[in-house]
Amino acid sequence: MTEPFTYLDAASAEPLHPAAREVLLAAADQGYADPRRLHRPARNAGLLLSNAREVVAEALGVRRDEVLFTSSGTTAVHAGLLGLGSHGIGHSAVEHQAVVDAARWSRRSPVTELAVDDEARVEVSAVQDAVRAGDVDAIAVQQANHEVGTLQPLDEVASAAGPVPLFVDACASMGRLPLPLAGDAVAGSARKWGGPGGVGVLVVRRAARWRWPFPGDEWSRTDQGFSNIPGALAAAAALQAVVAEREEVNARQHELISLVRERVRTEIPDVDVAGPADGRLPHLVTFSALYVDGEALVTALDRIGVGVASGSACTSDTREPSRVLAAMGALTHGNVRLSLTRDTTREDVERMLDALPGIVKDLRAEAGL
Amino acid sequence: MSAPTVTLDCRGQACPRPVIELGRHLGDIEIGEVIAVAADDVAAHHDVPAWARMRGQEFVGEVEAEDGVPVYRIRRLS
């Protein structure tokens, strides 16, 4: 018998939503054909794909022809950003690596990093300055930060951007929060709302000056390549369910995260809880414990059956600390990001919180403090 | 900038070691004096100022050693 495991890493990937499971299996049998062909299986596949698009559009409150499916959230981010403008790019200092990578890969210049405050909120004046300098024709600001949960002031950003098109990475927030009104292109990732991996959603507003930036028909606003039809349908079913449940789930998660913030701060000495107490995503929190090795902390939690992520340098492939924590001036070592799934219970969270002070104390003692 | 009373050599040590050494040796200097740490670990650039903020000490600044390694200076306030 396997020991029970408390998975607190939903911000990396939420477990498949039960509403998606049956749809995925049924659609895998029905949706195999190429919807561009003229035979009956193709028509069936086309019907499923168009159904998925309809459901996603309705859940997000946009038009059907504004929804593109991509092969991942990362691809949606790359295409969403690089399809806007052709010269300089301005992006907040706390954007996901996918945004930073896209800007670098495009060789567009200049790439301006927009400063954030100590809660990771982008400085609207930095957006104004970048626009005023006149060499930026695309701006990227996320809806909510994927590491610390901070909600960005998108309406103010959009009005500061003026005529410069805005790309919004909503991968951390899509489904959990209403789609932002601001943004010419908005990207989402299905596995972060309980859909399957390998399905991204790119919303391109009808009025946006956007084109497909990779090989293919640049003026086409249809999915490029062979769509993952079962995946898109399952992602749509999960999104619909998450939107329907979000009022109840968000309230419950917000309260549990407030409990974590409070108990971590009062029960563990020398800990830095990053990001705002309010104006944040409901389901995640990041904190750093002074003098503690992030990898050791994640490993110790895994040993007691708790799975979390970390932004510390020692846990990353590049051995670089989290750009998000660095940009906001937060401690980068001893870092843990904890994110709740839709069915994380208070008991799960309390079990982790009860163990945490002892784990941190032991690790500090090992370090000679 | 005041000269440091104590300089810790943390070259080649990965995070969080340089900050641990700061924590262990802050008591070696008097209040008002400056402790320095030479650290080539990239995280130290962010974590030494964060440590000073969390521990209520003053981050004085960063200079470069002759070998190009950053040296961070902190004044003991408490």
Interface residues (C-beta under 8 A of the other chain):
Chain A: D270 D272 S288 L290 Y291 V292 D293 S312 A313 C314 R319 E320 P321 L325 A326 G329 A330 L331 T332 H333 G334 A367 G368 L369
Chain B: A14 C15 P16 V19 I20 G23 R24 D41 V42 A43 H45 H46 D47 P49 A50 W51 R53 M54 R55
